[in-house]
Amino acid sequence: MTPTEARHEAAPLRDKLLARFPVLARLAPEQLENLLAEARHRRVEAGAVLFAPGGACEGFPLLLDGSVRVSKSSAAGREIVLYRVSPGEACLLSGACLLGQSHYGARGVAESPVELLVIPPAAFDSLLLHSAPFRRFVFDTYGERLAEVMELVDEVAFRKLD
């Protein structure tokens, strides 16, 4: 594939990425081009396990289409849904694994066909260090998800369950 063909093929992906994640339009042009060149574009079918407890984090996923359920299961088989990732969102747990250089503590399953762009760890680290808009996006995601998980803890721990 020639460089011109590669740019032509990447244009629809770039457009979709910027439509779902407008904050990325604030990256420097070379940062955006590097992101598109380094990230893996993936499509998975409904029911596919994207990550599981104990697994290594392969990157920071940006969800373009579909829905991902992130849940935790007990040894007895009971499951609690921690949160869902929708188009235009990123997975908090993946970011935590990358930042903490740890393994996953929960499971991520595609609830529908999913399209995502996975930023590899080195590119994620570079963007965090060199891009204030990307860093703000990551930490805003943390704040939103943490609030959701705290609400879930409140419901489970302090409210009467049927």
PyMOL commands that set and color helices and strands:
alter all, ss='L'
color gray80, all
select helices_A, chain A and resi 3-20+22-26+29-38+92-100+121-130+132-158
alter helices_A, ss='H'
color red, helices_A
select strands_A, chain A and resi 40-44+49-51+60-65+68-73+79-85+107-110+114-119
alter strands_A, ss='S'
color yellow, strands_A
deselect
rebuild
show_as cartoon
